[in-house]
Amino acid sequence: MKVTPEDAGLRLDRWFRRHVPEAGFGAVQKAMRKGAVRLDGRRVKGNERLETGQDIRVPPFAGEAGLQKNKTAPCPALDDATVAEVRGWVIYKDDKVIALNKPPGLPTQGGTGQKRHLDGLLDALKYDAPERPRLVHRLDKDTSGVLLLGRTANAAAALAKNFASKDTDKRYWALVTGVPKEPMGRIRLTMDKVAVRGAERMVVSPDGKPSLTDYAIMDRAGKRAAWLALKPHTGRTHQLRLHTAEIGHPIVGDGKYGGEDAYLGGVISKKLHLHAESIAFTHPDGGRLRIAAPMPPHIKASFEALGFNPADHEDPFVDM
């Protein structure tokens, strides 16, 4: 399996926890000691950080390999109301691809203390297919917007290849505090993950991975706030949140990276104002497809309060 940009910088053992949950920690470690897990053809340890495009050999975790077998607990049956809710997030569907408008507050995958997450709801999106769709990338829990799923293993692999080859073209919209001096710019940082008071966060570090984001001011509310369009060229964890905070204009609602400066007060919601507005990619059957997602209610309300009109805009990056 190829490492996608969303998994770049992740430890290999955590990659297995995310993508091969049926293999327990002990089984994965044993497979690494035996050399059954390979990274670009070489033996590897669990603490190695991954890079986009690397090839991970995932061995069978049962049978001839003689490794521990850990069955994933079956997902609980979904009631009709939940199925209807999840299908209500669908903004595009064909026989290979499903695109969702992920609501804010919903984790893409499970984690500590996360009982409800998108991965546990995917049975609602099987429709008449024999298998549940597969996640091919992620959005942060509090980020809303376009999320792609592959409806078959081959479709998911083709979509993952899009991300690995950087063939996808993503646009995010963000409401930030203050207004950048330049109407357009490029942010380059080296980022690394550290533990701060028991929680992980990204920081700027000379030993980190490179990251790159283009930004453009779409509109402004005096000097109080700005609507930014963001085009990430890399897919580091919390990249857009750290990048905007580092140029002195944190995303509204992002107390983790902006502290008290990330809140505007008044009628503006304290929720995170970051939305994956659109994504363009090569469809598994060929041809380019662009899918856009409407903003969630709290961001829409903030835009209206500040006088921003999303219906009247052009892509600022088309000539870049």
Disulfide bonds with the S-S distance in Angstrom:
none
